[in-house]
Amino acid sequence: MKFKKRLFYAILILLILFVADIFISTGYFRSIENNFKGEILKTIKISGAEDITINRKDSFAIVSATARNKFPNTAQEIGGLYFIDLKSNNFKPIHLTKDFTKPFAPHGISMFQKDSTITIAAINHTVKGEFIEIFNLVDKKLTHQKTLQNDKIFSPNDIVLLDENRFYFTNDHKYKEGLGRLAEDYLGLSISNVVYFNGEKYSEVADGIAYANGINMETKRNLIFVASPRKFLIKVYQKNKDNSLSFIEDLDCKTGVDNIEFDENNHLWIGAHPNLLHFAAYAKGKEKYSPSEIIKIDYKGKEDYRIEQIYIEDGKSMSGSTVAATFGNLIFTGNVMDNKLLILKRTLK
């Protein structure tokens, strides 16, 4: 009888510790105090502007957006890519894919420029499957080139182009549904991956990641950065000559990091979710707001980096931040399913 009691209490304690770990590891107890040294310069009405990337050479931004909180799911497939001219001050978005006839719910995007040719890749989630769409952009006109589908494009989240044909992308889950997916989300199982495409074949180049999310490359040092929001980490890899990846280290960001962009000084700028459980409740419609955060990382090398919080708020200005793309002292920040994106203006020292 005493043994059964001890066993019961041992199991109970383990269960309590297990539940406590979920709450602690997802930032549930973190307090949010609004803080930003600057102002909201402009609000742009685009629903679910999940990813934003900027072309500094020609001064424009591309926004990937879709109304992810719309049901049935097919209603989410009327998304688009938008062009924002940064040479003017009105920042009026131009819908580039309004004539794209396929179901289109874009997620992560990447842009590569060679001379005057600009290639744009977009993750596309549809009811019928997961795809990667490749476009060419010329004079604010987007032309669809091809659709890629493969078993390894399983649960794609973000993508980074190496050139017109080659890229890396992340799969944020190993399981599509059921207990496996639930375990990935709440237990933080490190079983998602990064895949490389050489123009012909797909190959896994990194695994053991908890919810592989944003991905980007710093070309100067051939470094690949991958966001793992479930573990609050940015994972750093060396890109090798054969395009395999060698793990370097984890950067502890203490927030649910999402998409990764670079500024002109190769600092990482990341939109993030400081409270993952709160965000999950918001995504299900159980909470009205979800906090937003932006961090900046100055990565000099292994064990030599500095993380700076740039912006944090309770979600009333914009909920569920996912990306922060900079242009001078402006920050373009988007989200998963809010009905607007923000242009922030920093007060520079």
Secondary structure, 3 states (H helix, E strand, C coil): CHHHHHHHHHHHHHHHHHHHHHHHHCCCCCCCCCEECEEEEEEECCCCEEEEEEECCCCEEEEEECCCCCCCHHHHHECEEEEEECCCCCCCEEECCCCCCCCECEEEEEEEEECCEEEEEEEEEECCEEEEEEEEEECCEEEEEEEECCCCCCCEEEEEECCCCCEEEEECCCCCCHHHHHHHHHHCCCCEEEEEECCCCEEEEEEEECCCCCEEEECCCCEEEEEEHHHCEEEEEEECCCCCEEEEEEEECCCEEEEEEECCCCCEEEEEECCHHHHHHHHCCCCCCCCEEEEEEEEEECCEEEEEEEEEECCCCCCCEEEEEEECCEEEEEECCCCCEEEEEECCC
